[in-house]
Amino acid sequence: MSTRSAEGRAAGRASVSAQRGNSQPAFGGGQVPPGRSGPTYRGGRPRPRWGRIFLVSGVVLLVLALIGAGGAYTYYQNLNNDVRRTDAFAGITGGRPAKTVDGALNILMLGSDSRDPENADKPGNARTDTLIVAHIPASHDKAYLISMPRDLYVPIPKDPKSGQGGGKAKINAAFAWGGIPLVVRTVEGYTGLRLDHVVLIDFGGFTSVVDALGGVDLNIEQDVKSIHQPFRQFKKGVMHLDGAAALDYARQRKQFPEGDFARMRHQQELMKAIMDKAVSGGTLSNPMKLNSFLKAATKAVTVDQDLSPVDLALQFRNIRSQDLTFSVSPHQGSKIINGEDVVVPDETKAKGLYEAIKNDKAGEWFAANPPPAK
């Protein structure tokens, strides 16, 4: 599986339309910093808002697992060729973290949610409300998914090519200010990790993926009424949800004291339910179900130019939900800085986590620092 270095990319290569959007508020002042402008679609049409990613990451891992399970290589290769591609590393000209462990992979996962009802009146917004660094150890038997909250207050370079300049802001501003390359620069600069690949997924298009599985069973933690039409009622206990209902539940946050953190937790639970349903619900043994699932999933995916879903599938086909460890980038909670409510990083603990990942010792770190039980 190939991983192209930034040094081999031609400087100034244009990013594809998945990288385009309008500008976001600047460093605490509500305006875009001088010299910044948000990218747009060809023709000037604004890119829809980027959003939730936790649920998306599980879909990707599941798709990768299932592609390698059936043996119809030609068919799956065609699916691989149909996946949209983007130059996620365009213009990055050096100064990136070094690759330290052969065989281990760090994959940056981003997601668009243009159909989220909360974004309906914000067509000009383009931001990564959440993102994940997925670490696959060299053993290829587990996956560690580290969410970086959208309000995490981190340094964002002004120039994605050199990684220089800039200042601190919410991490979700990086996409609006410089597209995917600036997100790559920001995440690499903060974590010290070399990102091997980038995956972007249309979260709103995920309903067809769930429906292809015949829905999923979710354990709802408390009674809650959706704030979005048609205002579904979710009852405490196990509920069987179709794609639209599952996505609706995963979007709820305002009714929970933990807000975005509760939403991310629910998306993790849904992700595991999807993986388990795909493995145990007859999808693998039913060609029609498998075909529907794979086609729905590939329609929602955009990957970097060097990522081969088929190659990844062959390597990670045995990963199941019990092999996933979910966590949130270490932080100290919320604080008002320059008039903005931000999430303050726990820099000491974060350094320990990302050093462990860099040296392919994530398992040891999580054994000593297990994610809190919910």
C-alpha positions in Angstrom: 0.0 0.0 0.0 1.5 3.3 -1.0 1.7 6.4 1.1 2.9 9.3 -0.9 5.2 11.8 0.9 4.6 15.5 0.7 8.1 16.0 -0.7 7.0 14.1 -3.8 4.0 16.3 -4.5 4.2 19.2 -6.9 3.9 22.5 -5.1 0.8 24.4 -5.9 -1.3 21.4 -7.0 -5.0 22.4 -6.8 -7.3 20.7 -4.3 -10.5 19.2 -5.6 -13.9 20.7 -4.8 -14.2 18.7 -1.5 -11.7 21.1 -0.1 -13.6 24.2 -0.9 -15.8 26.3 1.4 -16.3 29.8 2.8 -14.3 31.4 5.6 -14.8 31.0 9.3 -14.5 33.3 12.3 -10.9 34.3 13.1 -8.9 34.1 16.3 -11.6 35.1 18.8 -12.7 38.2 17.0 -15.4 37.0 14.7 -13.6 38.0 11.5 -11.3 36.1 9.0 -7.6 37.0 9.5 -6.0 39.1 6.8 -4.9 37.0 3.9 -7.3 34.2 4.6 -10.3 33.2 2.5 -12.5 30.1 2.6 -12.5 27.9 -0.6 -15.6 27.4 -2.7 -16.9 25.0 -5.3 -16.0 25.6 -8.9 -18.3 28.5 -10.1 -18.3 30.1 -6.7 -21.0 28.0 -5.1 -20.3 27.7 -1.3 -19.3 24.4 0.2 -21.8 23.0 2.7 -20.9 22.9 6.4 -18.6 20.1 7.6 -19.7 18.2 10.6 -19.8 15.1 12.7 -17.3 12.3 12.2 -17.4 9.7 14.9 -20.1 7.6 13.2 -18.4 8.1 9.9 -15.1 6.5 11.1 -16.8 3.2 11.9 -18.4 3.1 8.5 -15.1 3.4 6.9 -13.5 0.7 9.0 -16.5 -1.6 8.3 -16.4 -1.0 4.6 -12.7 -1.8 4.6 -13.3 -5.0 6.5 -16.1 -6.2 4.3 -14.5 -5.4 0.9 -11.9 -8.0 1.5 -14.3 -10.7 2.8 -16.1 -11.9 -0.2 -13.5 -12.9 -2.8 -15.0 -11.1 -5.8 -11.9 -9.1 -6.3 -12.7 -7.6 -9.6 -16.0 -6.3 -8.4 -14.5 -4.8 -5.3 -11.7 -3.3 -7.3 -14.3 -1.6 -9.4 -15.8 -0.2 -6.3 -12.4 1.0 -5.2 -12.0 2.8 -8.6 -15.4 4.5 -8.2 -14.4 6.1 -4.9 -14.0 9.9 -5.2 -10.5 11.2 -4.7 -9.0 14.5 -3.5 -5.4 15.8 -3.1 -5.4 16.1 0.6 -1.7 17.0 0.8 -1.6 19.6 -2.0 1.1 22.2 -1.7 2.6 20.8 1.6 6.3 21.2 0.9 8.1 19.7 3.9 8.6 20.1 7.6 6.2 17.3 8.4 6.7 14.8 11.2 8.8 11.7 10.3 7.3 8.3 9.8 8.7 6.2 12.8 7.1 2.7 12.6 6.7 0.8 9.3 3.4 -0.8 8.9 1.5 1.4 11.4 -0.9 3.9 9.9 -2.4 7.2 11.0 -5.6 8.1 9.1 -7.3 11.5 9.4 -11.0 11.2 9.1 -13.2 14.2 8.3 -16.9 14.3 7.5 -19.5 16.5 5.8 -23.0 16.8 7.1 -24.6 19.2 4.6 -28.0 17.7 5.3 -28.0 18.3 9.0 -31.0 20.4 9.8 -28.9 22.6 12.1 -26.9 23.6 9.0 -29.9 24.4 6.8 -29.6 28.1 7.3 -25.8 28.2 7.1 -25.0 27.3 3.5 -21.8 29.2 3.5 -20.2 27.4 6.5 -17.4 25.1 5.8 -15.8 23.6 8.9 -14.8 20.3 10.5 -17.1 20.3 13.5 -15.4 17.0 14.6 -12.5 15.0 13.3 -10.7 11.8 14.2 -7.2 10.5 14.1 -7.5 6.7 13.5 -4.3 4.8 14.5 -3.8 1.3 13.1 -0.8 -0.4 14.8 1.7 -2.4 12.8 0.0 -5.6 14.0 -3.2 -4.6 12.1 -5.4 -6.2 14.7 -6.9 -3.1 16.4 -7.8 0.5 15.8 -7.6 3.4 18.1 -9.9 6.3 17.2 -9.0 9.7 18.8 -11.6 12.4 18.5 -10.4 16.0 18.5 -13.4 18.1 19.6 -14.4 20.9 17.2 -13.7 23.6 19.8 -10.2 22.3 20.8 -8.0 25.4 21.1 -4.8 24.6 19.2 -2.2 26.4 17.0 -3.3 26.8 13.4 -0.6 27.8 10.9 -1.3 30.6 8.5 0.4 28.9 5.6 -0.4 25.2 5.0 2.6 24.9 2.6 5.3 25.8 5.2 3.3 25.3 8.4 4.4 28.7 9.6 2.7 31.7 11.2 -0.8 31.9 12.5 -2.0 31.6 16.1 -4.4 29.6 18.3 -8.0 29.0 17.4 -10.7 26.4 17.5 -9.5 23.4 15.4 -12.7 23.4 13.3 -11.5 26.7 11.7 -8.6 25.1 9.9 -10.7 23.7 7.1 -12.4 27.0 6.3 -9.2 28.9 6.3 -7.1 26.5 4.2 -9.0 23.4 3.2 -7.8 19.9 3.9 -4.0 20.7 3.6 -4.3 23.2 6.5 -6.2 20.6 8.6 -3.4 18.2 7.9 -0.8 20.8 8.9 -2.8 21.7 12.1 -3.3 18.1 13.2 0.3 17.1 12.4 1.7 20.2 14.2 -0.4 19.6 17.3 0.1 15.8 17.6 3.5 15.3 16.1 2.1 12.4 14.1 2.7 11.8 10.4 -0.7 11.4 8.7 -0.6 8.7 6.1 -4.1 9.1 4.6 -7.2 11.3 4.7 -10.8 10.0 4.4 -13.8 12.4 3.9 -17.3 11.1 4.2 -20.7 12.6 3.6 -22.4 11.9 7.0 -25.8 12.9 5.7 -25.6 10.2 3.0 -25.1 7.6 5.7 -28.8 6.8 6.1 -28.7 4.5 3.0 -25.8 2.6 4.6 -27.9 1.8 7.7 -30.9 1.0 5.6 -28.8 -1.4 3.6 -28.2 -3.3 6.8 -31.9 -3.4 7.6 -31.5 -0.9 10.5 -29.7 -1.3 13.8 -30.6 -1.9 17.4 -29.4 0.9 19.8 -29.5 1.2 23.6 -31.0 4.6 24.2 -29.6 6.0 27.4 -32.6 8.2 28.3 -35.9 9.4 26.9 -35.3 12.2 24.5 -37.3 14.1 21.9 -35.5 15.1 18.7 -35.2 18.8 18.0 -35.4 18.2 14.3 -38.5 17.4 12.3 -40.4 15.1 12.5 -39.5 15.4 16.2 -39.0 11.7 16.9 -39.3 10.3 20.4 -36.5 8.1 21.5 -37.3 5.9 24.5 -34.9 4.7 27.1 -33.9 1.1 26.3 -33.2 -0.9 23.1 -34.8 0.6 20.0 -34.6 -0.7 16.4 -33.8 2.3 14.2 -33.7 2.8 10.4 -31.2 5.0 8.7 -33.0 8.3 9.1 -33.8 7.7 12.8 -30.3 6.5 13.6 -28.8 9.6 12.1 -31.3 11.8 13.9 -30.4 10.3 17.2 -26.7 10.6 16.5 -27.2 14.4 15.9 -28.9 15.2 19.2 -26.7 17.2 21.6 -28.6 20.1 23.1 -30.8 18.0 25.3 -27.8 16.5 27.1 -25.7 18.3 29.7 -22.5 17.0 28.0 -23.5 18.5 24.7 -21.1 17.5 21.9 -19.4 15.0 24.1 -22.7 13.1 24.7 -23.3 13.2 20.9 -19.9 11.8 20.2 -20.5 9.0 22.7 -23.8 8.1 21.0 -22.2 8.0 17.6 -19.6 5.6 19.0 -22.3 3.3 20.2 -24.1 3.5 16.8 -20.8 2.8 15.1 -20.3 -0.4 17.0 -23.9 -1.5 16.4 -23.4 -1.1 12.7 -20.2 -3.1 12.6 -21.8 -5.9 14.7 -25.0 -6.0 12.5 -22.9 -6.2 9.3 -21.0 -9.1 10.6 -23.8 -11.0 12.3 -26.8 -9.9 10.3 -26.3 -11.9 7.1 -24.7 -9.1 5.1 -21.6 -11.0 4.3 -23.4 -14.1 3.1 -26.1 -12.3 1.1 -24.8 -10.9 -2.2 -27.6 -8.5 -2.7 -27.3 -7.1 0.8 -23.5 -6.8 0.5 -23.8 -5.1 -2.9 -26.3 -2.5 -1.5 -24.2 -1.9 1.5 -21.0 -1.4 -0.4 -22.5 0.8 -3.1 -24.1 3.0 -0.4 -20.9 3.3 1.5 -18.7 4.1 -1.5 -21.0 6.8 -2.6 -20.4 8.6 0.6 -16.6 8.3 0.6 -13.8 10.6 -0.7 -10.2 9.6 -0.1 -6.7 10.9 -0.8 -5.1 10.1 -4.1 -2.9 7.3 -2.7 -5.3 5.4 -0.5 -6.4 2.0 -1.8 -9.6 0.8 0.1 -9.0 -2.7 -1.3 -5.5 -2.9 0.0 -6.6 -1.7 3.4 -9.5 -4.1 3.4 -7.2 -7.1 2.9 -5.1 -6.0 5.8 -7.8 -5.1 8.3 -10.6 -7.4 7.3 -10.6 -9.1 10.8 -11.1 -6.0 12.8 -14.5 -6.0 14.7 -16.2 -3.6 17.0 -14.5 -5.1 20.1 -11.2 -4.3 18.5 -11.9 -0.6 18.4 -10.9 1.8 21.2 -12.6 5.2 21.2 -11.2 8.2 23.0 -11.1 12.0 23.0 -8.0 14.0 22.7 -7.0 14.9 26.3 -8.5 18.2 27.5 -9.2 20.2 30.6 -12.8 21.2 29.7 -14.2 24.4 28.5 -13.0 28.0 29.1 -13.8 31.4 27.7 -10.8 32.8 25.8 -11.0 36.0 23.8 -14.8 35.9 24.2 -15.1 32.4 22.8 -16.0 29.2 24.5 -13.2 26.8 23.7 -12.0 23.3 24.8 -8.6 23.7 26.5 -6.1 20.9 25.7 -4.4 18.9 28.5 -1.0 19.4 26.8 0.9 17.1 29.2 -1.4 14.1 28.8 -1.9 14.8 25.1 1.8 14.7 24.6 2.0 11.3 26.3 -0.8 9.9 24.2 0.6 11.1 20.8 4.1 10.0 21.7 2.7 6.5 22.4 0.9 6.5 19.1 4.0 7.7 17.3 6.0 4.8 18.7 3.2 2.3 18.1 2.5 1.8 21.8 -1.1 3.0 21.9 -2.2 -0.2 23.5 0.2 0.3 26.5 -1.0 3.9 26.9 -4.7 3.1 26.9 -4.0 0.2 29.3 -2.6 2.8 31.7 -5.1 5.5 30.8 -8.4 3.7 29.9 -11.2 5.9 28.5 -13.8 6.7 31.1 -16.8 4.2 31.3 -20.2 5.7 30.4 
